[in-house]
Amino acid sequence: MNLTILIVEDDDTSYMYFEEVLKRKGLRPVRAENGTDAVEIVRSNPDIAVVLMDVKMPLMNGHDATKQIKKIRPELPVVIQTAYASMSDRQKAFNAGCDDFITKPVNKDMLLEKIAKFLF
């Protein structure tokens, strides 16, 4: 299995954590450091199977990037990952078009469970 997961994350430490968790499961992580790059990567890479989207990023936030990605590939699952966990934060994420939501600090097993839900 060589499924590609787009990790949209501007924080190096968070990215390295996601990268390690995904690689150990045989998944192929690709990184975007801002929402603008994420949209371009999705546009140019049909192999992306799931997007892990941070909310707070430079250039374009995760909500706006999710809206743009869903216009390009409505079927592509987007999992918002954020430190903001209130009900209004969740609602804003779902309103932007995300398919699931996970809060930081991200539990490895929970992350893999959410990804597996969309892949298998």
C-alpha positions in Angstrom: 0.0 0.0 0.0 1.5 3.3 -1.0 -1.3 5.8 -0.3 -0.4 9.5 -0.3 -1.6 11.6 2.6 -1.2 15.4 2.2 -0.2 16.9 5.6 -0.9 20.7 5.6 1.1 21.9 8.6 3.4 24.9 9.0 4.9 23.7 12.3 7.9 21.5 11.8 7.5 19.5 15.0 3.9 18.7 14.3 4.8 17.7 10.7 7.6 15.4 11.8 5.2 13.6 14.2 2.6 13.1 11.5 5.2 12.0 9.0 6.6 9.4 11.4 3.2 8.0 12.3 2.2 7.7 8.7 5.4 6.2 7.4 5.3 3.5 10.1 2.0 2.4 8.6 3.3 2.4 5.0 1.6 5.6 4.0 3.4 8.3 1.9 3.2 11.7 3.5 3.5 14.9 1.3 3.8 18.3 3.0 2.3 21.7 2.3 3.3 24.5 4.7 0.3 26.7 3.9 -3.2 26.6 2.5 -2.2 28.0 -0.8 0.4 25.3 -1.4 -2.1 22.6 -0.3 -4.6 23.7 -2.9 -2.0 23.6 -5.6 -0.7 20.2 -4.5 -4.2 18.7 -4.6 -4.8 20.3 -8.1 -1.6 18.8 -9.5 -1.5 15.4 -7.6 -4.4 13.0 -8.2 -2.7 10.4 -5.9 -3.6 12.4 -2.7 -6.0 10.0 -0.8 -6.6 12.1 2.4 -5.7 15.6 3.5 -4.8 16.4 7.1 -5.4 20.1 7.4 -4.2 22.4 10.1 -6.5 25.4 10.6 -4.0 28.2 11.6 -1.5 28.7 8.8 0.1 31.5 6.8 -1.2 32.7 3.4 -4.5 30.8 3.5 -6.1 29.3 6.6 -7.3 25.7 6.7 -10.9 26.5 6.4 -10.4 28.5 3.2 -8.0 25.9 1.8 -10.6 23.1 2.5 -13.3 25.1 0.6 -11.0 25.4 -2.4 -9.9 21.7 -2.2 -13.5 20.6 -2.1 -14.2 22.6 -5.3 -11.4 20.8 -7.1 -12.0 17.3 -5.6 -15.3 17.1 -3.7 -14.8 13.4 -2.9 -11.3 14.0 -1.3 -11.5 13.4 2.5 -10.2 16.4 4.5 -9.5 15.9 8.3 -9.1 19.1 10.1 -6.4 19.0 12.8 -6.3 21.8 15.3 -5.7 22.9 18.8 -9.0 24.7 18.8 -11.6 22.3 20.0 -14.8 24.2 20.9 -18.1 23.3 19.4 -18.0 26.5 17.3 -14.6 25.5 16.0 -15.9 22.1 15.0 -18.9 23.6 13.4 -16.7 26.1 11.4 -14.6 23.2 10.2 -17.6 21.2 9.0 -19.1 24.3 7.4 -15.9 24.7 5.4 -16.4 21.1 4.1 -14.1 19.0 6.2 -15.1 15.3 6.6 -13.7 14.8 10.1 -12.0 16.6 12.9 -9.1 15.8 15.3 -7.7 17.9 18.1 -4.1 18.5 19.0 -2.2 17.0 20.7 -3.1 14.3 18.2 -3.3 10.7 19.5 -1.5 8.4 17.1 -4.2 5.7 17.2 -7.0 8.2 16.8 -5.2 9.7 13.8 -4.8 6.3 12.1 -8.4 5.4 12.8 -9.7 8.5 11.2 -7.5 8.0 8.1 -8.4 4.3 7.8 -12.1 5.3 7.9 -11.6 7.0 4.5 -9.1 4.5 2.9 -10.6 1.1 3.5 
